[in-house]
Amino acid sequence: MNDNFSKMSCAEFQDQMAELIGSGEDLTTHPHLKDCKNCRALLADLQTIADTARRLLPSVEPPDAVWEHIESAIKREK
């Protein structure tokens, strides 16, 4: 991460937060968060919400037929 990240405003950071979270990057090391208590708290809240949502919804593997259908659709596209 470059120095421009440490000079971000909260609004700029929060505008990019979804993309940053989606990247899989460890945001706890983001320069903006080192100095911003409010954005650290927001990130912690979002992580808590995401963790709770994962526990609420059961993890269900789709039937083999679904994967076979996807595979055949991909082959037809080629």
N, C-alpha and C positions, 0 to 999 in steps of 0.2 A: 504494500500500500504506500502510496506516495504522500508527500507532505500536504498536498491539497486536501486530503481527507481530514487532516487535523484542523484545517481552517473552515470546515463546513459549518453552516448554521444548522440548528436543529431541524428546521424545515427541509433543508437540502438532504440531510441524513435520512429523515423520515420518508422523504419522497423516494429514496433509493433503497430503503430498508427491505421491502419485499424482494427486490432483485438480489440484494446481498444475502438475505436468508435463503433464497432459492438456490444460490450458488453453492451452498453447502460449506461455505467458508466459516471459520470460527470467528464470529463477530466480537467476541469478548476481547480480542486483541486490536480491534479497529481503533485508530487514533482518536476519532471523535468521542468514543465512549470513555476513553481515559479521563477526559476532563468534563464530561457531561452526565451529571447524576440523573437528570430527567430522562434522557434517552436510554441510559442503562436500565432504569426502572421500567420504561416502556418495553424494552427488549425482554426483560425478565418476565413481565406480564404476558407478552405474546408467546414466550416459550412455555409458560405454565398453561396457557389456553390450548396451545397445540398439543402438549403432552396429555392433557385431560381429554381432549377430543379423540386422540388415538386410543385411549383406554375405553372410551364410551362406545366406540364402534368396533364390533368384533372383526378380527382379521379372517376373511373368508377367501379361500382359494377358489377360483372359478373352475368349473368342470373342464375336463380334457377337451370336450367338444368345442369349447370357446376358443382354446388355443389352436385347435385344428382348423377352425373356421378362419381365424386370423392368418394362420400360415397359408391356407389356400388362397385367401384374398391377396396376400402379398405376392404369391406366385403368379396369380392372374395379372397383377399390375406389371410384372416384369414381362 
